[in-house]
Amino acid sequence: MDQNEQLLLKQVADARAALAEAVAAQDPVGLSRALDELEEALRQAREGGADAPSDAAVAGTESGTESTTTSSSSGSTSGSPVSAGE
């Protein structure tokens, strides 16, 4: 792994950490910024040929029950289940 690839992967890891902090703090503005940073870091890593590990590999989970996904087919952006009555 060359130095450029290491830098790209560090940017992805840092962006994921910032996203996790924003989620834990329940900070919507910070969450939006952190998500933008993560998307940009992942784009740069892809374009640079770096193979960034998946979120599940980083979190150490295989079930995918913990998710920071920002969209779904229902249009929800929170990643939280919403009952039909809400």
HELIX and SHEET records of a PDB file:
HELIX    1   1 GLN A    3  ALA A   25  1                                  23    
HELIX    2   2 PRO A   28  GLU A   47  1                                  20    
HELIX    3   3 ASP A   55  ALA A   59  1                                   5    
END                                                                             
